[in-house]
Amino acid sequence: ILIAMVTPDLVDKGLHAGNLARDTAKVVGGGGGGRPDMAQAGGRDASKLEAALSGVPELVRQSLS
């Protein structure tokens, strides 16, 4: 299970926890979503978890640019 949380100031700048959870879960063969401030996701391929998590900083940069 992946959990994403975003502070209100970053939600105001366009960061969305649901999108982060969904896009991260795709890497591990799953899906997810949720609210702008909190979301959850899951996937089937735990061997790709490190790759999924290492991609989060780039997803955040893209969302805030």
C-alpha positions as CSV (number, residue, x, y, z in Angstrom):
1,I,0.0,0.0,0.0
2,L,1.2,3.5,-0.9
3,I,0.0,6.5,0.9
4,A,0.5,10.1,-0.4
5,M,-0.1,13.2,1.7
6,V,0.3,16.8,0.5
7,T,0.3,19.9,2.7
8,P,-2.3,22.6,2.0
9,D,0.2,25.1,0.7
10,L,1.4,22.6,-1.9
11,V,-2.2,21.7,-2.8
12,D,-2.8,25.4,-3.5
13,K,0.3,25.3,-5.8
14,G,-1.2,22.4,-7.8
15,L,0.2,19.3,-6.2
16,H,-2.4,16.5,-6.0
17,A,-1.9,13.5,-3.7
18,G,-4.3,11.4,-5.8
19,N,-2.3,12.0,-9.0
20,L,0.9,11.2,-7.2
21,A,-0.5,7.9,-5.8
22,R,-2.0,6.9,-9.1
23,D,1.2,7.6,-11.2
24,T,3.5,6.0,-8.6
25,A,1.3,2.9,-8.4
26,K,1.4,2.4,-12.2
27,V,5.1,1.5,-11.9
28,V,4.3,-1.4,-9.6
29,G,1.4,-2.6,-11.8
30,G,-1.4,-1.1,-9.8
31,G,-3.6,2.0,-9.4
32,G,-5.0,4.4,-6.9
33,G,-6.2,7.8,-6.2
34,G,-7.8,10.1,-3.7
35,R,-8.2,13.6,-2.6
36,P,-5.8,16.5,-3.3
37,D,-4.4,16.2,0.2
38,M,-4.4,12.5,0.9
39,A,-4.6,9.3,-1.3
40,Q,-3.7,5.6,-1.3
41,A,-2.7,3.2,-4.0
42,G,-1.4,-0.4,-4.4
43,G,0.2,-2.6,-6.9
44,R,1.1,-6.2,-7.7
45,D,4.8,-6.0,-8.3
46,A,6.7,-5.2,-5.1
47,S,10.0,-5.7,-6.8
48,K,9.5,-2.4,-8.6
49,L,8.7,-0.4,-5.4
50,E,12.1,1.2,-5.3
51,A,11.8,2.4,-8.9
52,A,8.3,3.7,-8.2
53,L,9.4,5.7,-5.2
54,S,12.5,7.1,-6.8
55,G,10.3,8.6,-9.5
56,V,8.2,10.6,-7.0
57,P,10.5,13.7,-6.8
58,E,10.2,14.1,-10.6
59,L,6.4,13.8,-10.4
60,V,6.4,16.5,-7.8
61,R,8.6,18.8,-9.9
62,Q,6.4,18.3,-12.9
63,S,3.2,19.1,-10.9
64,L,4.7,22.3,-9.4
65,S,6.1,23.6,-12.7
